[in-house]
Amino acid sequence: MVQLVYQEPAFASDFRFFLRYEQTNARTEYLPHAHRWGQLIFVEGNVLQIEAEGKRLLTPAAFPVWIPPEHQHASYNHKHTRLLTFNIAVERCVGMPTQACLIQSGPIVKAIMADFAARQLHMPQTTADLRLCEVVLDQLLQVPVQESYLPRSDDKYLAPVLQALENHPGDNRTLAQWAKQVYTTERTLARRCQAQLGMTFSEWRQRLRFLQAISLLEQGMQVQDIALELGYSSSSALIVMFQQQAGTTPERYRARRRHVAA
């Protein structure tokens, strides 16, 4: 594993907004650090894992991560990952979440970020660029946030089930079977899923499989093989799940990622 120390850009002391573009190799870790500015991290390939103030955040490309000013965080990339960060001066962060979280960026933000990336813009060069940055900030102040795309739990019944599924996402055991495995009832396990994860067991497992599907697509695996790897009986079942989570098919997602990389 390669460990990296974050280096602050020279121009960071005098800005309202700036952007950075990075590519990191597989098994690369950024050591704990903090910024004087707020940072929105967009993932352009694979899934990013961030530890922020004791909280783990896993996110696919559709959910950028928000890190407030002065919040210590570290990141780990299991696979080759491309990142775009939109950085906001601390005085402009009023109204943004005060804790690290995921933000559901909409099509306007995505379109502006795509334009900035295409031009490799690092700081606003014109008044038009600055207005676009202000639009991004305005949009971010209005969109929903969530604690984590794939939350964890320390519950004595729930934790071992979630860990087992993270190790083997294709395990198709039902909630009732898992409850028996950890010596509790299906009702108890279902209730703890809703209370501690904020979602049902089936939704949590679907999100886990979606994250794993992204990683396998990036590795070049065929959709049919991914479906079997993740416990689906057919590729069509995987495609339906993927469309629900990403709004597109696995192959179109892969084609779009290749286009971004090119």
N, C-alpha and C positions, 0 to 999 in steps of 0.2 A: 504494500500500500504506500502511495506517495502522499506526504503531508506538505501542505502549502501554507505560507503565512500571507494573509491579505495585505496588499500594498495599496495605500491610499493614493489616488491620482493627484498630480501636482496642482491641478486647477480646482480641486474640490473646496478650497477655502473661500472662493468667491463665485457663487452661482445661485440661481434659483432652482434650476433643473439641470441634470446632466445624465447621460446614458453611457453604459459600458457593455461591451460585447466580449464574451469569453467562451473558450472551448476547453473542457477538461477531459482528461483521459479516464478510462475505467479505473476504479479503485483509487480514486483521488479524494483526499480529505482537506478541507479548509479548516485550520485550527480556530478555536474560539476567538472572536473579535467583536468589536462594536463600531458603529459609525456615528458621527455627529449629525447625520442626515437620516431621513426616512428612505427606505429602499423597497421597491417592488420588483420581485424577481420573476421573470418569465422563463419557462423552460421550453426550449425549442426541439428537444429530442430526449427520449427516455423519461425517467421519473427522478425527481430530485428529493433527497431526504435531508431535512434541516432540523437541527436541535436548537431550539430557541428558549432560553430561560427555563430549561428543564422540560420543555414540551417537544414532542416529535411531530413534525409536519411532513407528510408525504404528498406530493402533488404531481399530477400530469400537466400537460401543456395548457389545458383549459382553465386552470386555477392558479394564477400567480400567487406568490407568497409575499405578504406584507411584513416587513421588519421595522418597528418604530425606531426613532433615534435613541442611541445609547443602550439598545438592547443587545446583550451578548448573544451570539449565535455561532454555530459551526455547521458545515455541510459535508455530506458524503455522497459521492457519485458511484453507484455500482457499475454503471456503464458509461461509455463516452457520452458526454452531455454538452449541449450548447445552451448558453444562458444570455439573456438580455436583462439588464437592470435599469430601471427608471428611478432616478434618485431625486429626492425632494428636500430642499432646505428646511431646517427644523422649524423656522417661523411659518412656513407654508403647510405644516403638518397638522394644524389645528383642525379638529373635526375628524381626522383619521383615527382608526382603532388604536388604542393605547397598549394593546397586547399583540404579539405575533399571531397571525391568522392567515387563512386563505381568503382571497377576494374573487368573486364571480365577475370577472371583467366581461363586458358586453362587446358587441360587434364594432362599436365606434372606437373603443380603446384598442381592440385588436387591429383594426384597420390603420390607426395612427402609428401603432408600434411597428406594423409591417412596413409602413412608409419610411419611418426612421431607420429601420434595419436595412432596407433596400439602399438607402443613401448613406449608411454607416455614419449617421449623425451622432456626434458626441455631446455637443452643446447647441442650443438654439442659435442659428446663424442669422436669422431674419426675424422681423416682427411676426411674420406668418408662422414661423416655427414656434415662437414663444406662445402665440395664440393656441396652437395645437397642443402644446404642453399644458396650458391652462384648461383646455377642454378635457384632457386626460384626467387632470386633478379633479375637475368638477364632476366627471363621471364616476371617479373612484369614491367620492364622498356620498354617492347615492346608491351604490350597488350593495347587495347583501354580502355578508361575511360569514364564515363558518370556522369553527375551531380547528378542524382537521378533516381532510378528505377520507382518511382511514384511521379513526381514533383507536386508542388502546384502552385497556382496563387492567387494574390490579386486583380485580375481584377474584376470590379464591376459586370460584366455579368457572367464571368467564375467561380469565386470563389463559389457562392452559388450552382451552378450545381455540382461542384466537391464535395463539402461538403455533399450535399444531397445523392450523390452516395456512398460516404464513409459510410454514415449512413445506406444506403439500397442498397448494391451492386446488388441485384436482380432486381432493377428497370429497366424495358426495354423500357422506353420512348426514342424515337428517338431524334437526334440532333435538328430536326425541332420543335419537341414538347417542348424540353427544352428551345429553343430560344424563343418560345412563352411564356413560363413560366416566363422568365426574361426580357420580353419586348424588344427583339432585333430580328435580322434576323438570319436564319440558316447560311448564308454566313459569317456574322460578327463573329458568335460563332466559326465556323470552322476555320476562319482565326486566331482568337485569340488562339485557341488550338494549332495550328501549331507554332505560333510565341512564345508563352509563355511556352508551354509544350514540344515543340520539337517533337510532334507526333500528330496523328489524335485523334479525340474523341474516336473512336472505339478502337484504340490501347490502349489508357489510361484506358478505361473501362475494357478491357481484362486483362491488368496488375493488376488492382484492384481486379478483380475476381480471378485471379491466386493466389494473396497473401491471399485472403480470403479462397480459396480452400485448401491451405496448412494448414492454421489454423484449418479448419474443419476436414481435414484428421488426424491431430494430435490429435483431440478430439475423433477420432474413428467413425465419422459419415460415413455412407455408401455413395458410389459414386452417386447412383441414388438420394439420399436425398440431397446431396451437389448440384447436377445439378439443382434440383428444387429450392433450396434455393437461388441459384445465377442467376435464371431467364432463365435457359436453358430448352428447351422442352424435352430433352432426355439426358441420360448419355453419349451417343456417342458424342454429341456436346461438352460436357465438356471435354471428353477425348481428342478430337482433339485440343481444346484450350490448354490443359495442356501439350500435347506433343510438341506443338509449343513453349511453354515457357520454359519447363524443359527438353525436349528431352527424356521423358519417360512417362509412363502412371501413373495415380494417384495411382493405387494399387502397382505398382512396386516402386514408390517413397515411399509409406508408408512402404513397406517391407524393403527397404534400410534404412530408418530411424530407424526402429525397430532393424535392424541388428547393426547399429551404436550404438544405446542405449545399446544393449546387450553386 
